Amino acid sequence: MQVTIKFFSFFCQIVGTDRLSVDLADGAVVSDLLNSLSNQFDNPLLKNEQVVILVNQKHASLQTILNENDNVLLLPVLGGG
């Protein structure tokens, strides 16, 4: 199945684009996607627990099941004050 990922902030610099389509096995969950991205781009920040994940504009957990043509947004958690 194919999902589209939109990256924000420094994630764009890590992957070199703000949008990417990825092929995953049927039944894949968000953690599978993050592991795949982390391995592909050799960067553990992509699977860090400090990532905000939205699937089809709804907050998602690492165990959220992905479906064909889902839109995944990955945002880093930003601190500040």
GUDO-648248 format. One record per residue (C-alpha): residue number from 1; residue in three letters; x, y, z. Coordinates in Angstrom, 3 decimals. Layout:
<nodes>
+-----+------+----------+----------+----------+
! pos ! code !     east !    north !       up !
+-----+------+----------+----------+----------+
! NUM !  ALA !        X !        Y !        Z !
...
+-----+------+----------+----------+----------+
</nodes>
This chain:
<nodes>
+-----+------+----------+----------+----------+
! pos ! code !     east !    north !       up !
+-----+------+----------+----------+----------+
!   1 !  MET !    0.000 !    0.000 !    0.000 !
!   2 !  GLN !    1.104 !    3.570 !   -0.485 !
!   3 !  VAL !    0.887 !    6.435 !    2.007 !
!   4 !  THR !    1.925 !   10.067 !    1.641 !
!   5 !  ILE !    4.006 !   11.727 !    4.331 !
!   6 !  LYS !    4.261 !   15.469 !    4.824 !
!   7 !  PHE !    7.253 !   16.659 !    6.832 !
!   8 !  PHE !    7.562 !   19.860 !    8.842 !
!   9 !  SER !   10.445 !   21.860 !   10.320 !
!  10 !  PHE !   13.864 !   20.203 !   10.371 !
!  11 !  PHE !   12.387 !   16.893 !    9.176 !
!  12 !  CYS !   12.328 !   18.470 !    5.696 !
!  13 !  GLN !   16.092 !   18.930 !    5.899 !
!  14 !  ILE !   16.616 !   15.335 !    7.044 !
!  15 !  VAL !   14.705 !   13.822 !    4.114 !
!  16 !  GLY !   15.398 !   16.578 !    1.560 !
!  17 !  THR !   11.751 !   17.296 !    0.763 !
!  18 !  ASP !    8.507 !   18.279 !    2.451 !
!  19 !  ARG !    6.461 !   15.426 !    0.948 !
!  20 !  LEU !    7.183 !   11.789 !    0.178 !
!  21 !  SER !    5.188 !    8.743 !   -0.923 !
!  22 !  VAL !    6.145 !    5.440 !    0.686 !
!  23 !  ASP !    5.169 !    1.845 !   -0.050 !
!  24 !  LEU !    4.377 !   -0.244 !    3.027 !
!  25 !  ALA !    3.113 !   -3.750 !    3.611 !
!  26 !  ASP !   -0.621 !   -4.153 !    4.157 !
!  27 !  GLY !   -1.423 !   -3.931 !    7.857 !
!  28 !  ALA !    1.538 !   -1.644 !    8.607 !
!  29 !  VAL !    1.260 !    0.641 !   11.619 !
!  30 !  VAL !    2.780 !    4.075 !   12.248 !
!  31 !  SER !    5.799 !    2.599 !   14.063 !
!  32 !  ASP !    6.575 !    0.506 !   10.946 !
!  33 !  LEU !    6.543 !    3.683 !    8.877 !
!  34 !  LEU !    8.808 !    5.542 !   11.310 !
!  35 !  ASN !   11.253 !    2.616 !   11.470 !
!  36 !  SER !   11.358 !    2.477 !    7.678 !
!  37 !  LEU !   12.015 !    6.222 !    7.404 !
!  38 !  SER !   14.643 !    6.125 !   10.133 !
!  39 !  ASN !   16.493 !    3.336 !    8.318 !
!  40 !  GLN !   16.102 !    4.895 !    4.871 !
!  41 !  PHE !   17.453 !    8.278 !    5.947 !
!  42 !  ASP !   19.782 !    6.934 !    8.660 !
!  43 !  ASN !   18.385 !    9.288 !   11.291 !
!  44 !  PRO !   16.930 !    8.148 !   14.638 !
!  45 !  LEU !   15.080 !   11.468 !   15.085 !
!  46 !  LEU !   12.450 !   10.182 !   12.684 !
!  47 !  LYS !   11.361 !    7.498 !   15.139 !
!  48 !  ASN !   11.929 !    9.459 !   18.326 !
!  49 !  GLU !    9.037 !    9.663 !   20.774 !
!  50 !  GLN !    9.211 !   13.439 !   20.328 !
!  51 !  VAL !    7.331 !   13.264 !   17.015 !
!  52 !  VAL !    3.753 !   14.464 !   16.675 !
!  53 !  ILE !    1.931 !   12.181 !   14.247 !
!  54 !  LEU !   -1.322 !   12.887 !   12.475 !
!  55 !  VAL !   -3.008 !   10.440 !   10.128 !
!  56 !  ASN !   -5.696 !   11.998 !    7.961 !
!  57 !  GLN !   -5.644 !   15.079 !   10.224 !
!  58 !  LYS !   -6.247 !   13.112 !   13.447 !
!  59 !  HIS !   -3.712 !   12.456 !   16.197 !
!  60 !  ALA !   -2.279 !    8.969 !   15.867 !
!  61 !  SER !   -0.302 !    6.602 !   18.081 !
!  62 !  LEU !    2.569 !    4.357 !   17.087 !
!  63 !  GLN !    0.075 !    1.485 !   16.843 !
!  64 !  THR !   -2.370 !    3.255 !   14.501 !
!  65 !  ILE !   -2.996 !    1.031 !   11.483 !
!  66 !  LEU !   -2.289 !    2.690 !    8.155 !
!  67 !  ASN !   -4.434 !    2.264 !    5.061 !
!  68 !  GLU !   -3.932 !    2.815 !    1.345 !
!  69 !  ASN !   -3.682 !    6.532 !    0.453 !
!  70 !  ASP !   -3.494 !    7.733 !    4.062 !
!  71 !  ASN !   -1.915 !   11.145 !    4.605 !
!  72 !  VAL !    0.604 !   11.191 !    7.449 !
!  73 !  LEU !    1.964 !   14.418 !    8.918 !
!  74 !  LEU !    5.166 !   14.304 !   10.980 !
!  75 !  LEU !    5.946 !   17.288 !   13.172 !
!  76 !  PRO !    8.750 !   17.569 !   15.711 !
!  77 !  VAL !    7.761 !   18.511 !   19.223 !
!  78 !  LEU !    9.022 !   22.041 !   19.767 !
!  79 !  GLY !    9.864 !   23.373 !   23.178 !
!  80 !  GLY !   10.076 !   26.915 !   24.236 !
!  81 !  GLY !    8.697 !   29.415 !   26.543 !
+-----+------+----------+----------+----------+
</nodes>
